[in-house]
Amino acid sequence: GLSAEQLLSGVCSDEIVREMNREFINIIKTAAGAGYTWTFSSSVDVQGRYENEKYLALANEINRQKLAVAQSSMRGQATFMIVTPKVLTALKTLGLQTSDPLANTFMGTYDGMQVYCDLFDLSGEEAIWFGYKGASEIDAGKFYCPYVPLKINKGVGEEDNIPRLFFSTRYGIADHPFGSDKFYRKLKIAGLPA
């Protein structure tokens, strides 16, 4: 049969991982800085008669930002991007095959970059956050340093003798010695269709 302890452990472990992912996304967004605004409907930034032609202009801007990460980090082009839901829709128009953003933050790859959707972004702006992560653990702007992995301890409540599960983990987030801001970049997008 189904063990309540295993079920509870699985649910709680999943929630802890989701909270840690949320923290990591916010750390990357902060490291990317203020960024600059690219206007979708502007005749200066965007040339095109139809919406799909303007999405191609967005694709060109994504390529420019991808290369800008390479220039600032001096390590390589952006290897991942975090997008808001409206930007995800634009990327779908450009050919990104995606999954359900509620089930998983990883949406697929676009132009060699892993795409993650921040479905719970509360900033109120449409944006793309670019980042570089190389092949080794030390080739990144931020380092995840776990020193106590997620562990589950069993116990019994003193006052009522009810069995309890205790979850604990310890980790640190460290910056690259030459500055984490060089590995991340933000592109704000104004005027995307609703």
Secondary structure, DSSP 8 states (H G I E B T S, - for coil): ---HHHHHHHHHHHHHHHHHHHHHHHHHHHHH-S-EEEESS-TTT---SSHHHHHHHHHHHHHHHHHHHHHHHSS-S--EEEE-HHHHHHHHHTT-----TTT-SEEEEETTEEEEE-TT--SSSEEEEEE-B-SSTTSBSEEEEEEEEEEEEEEE-TTT--EEEEEEEEEEEEE-TT-GGGGEEEEEEE----
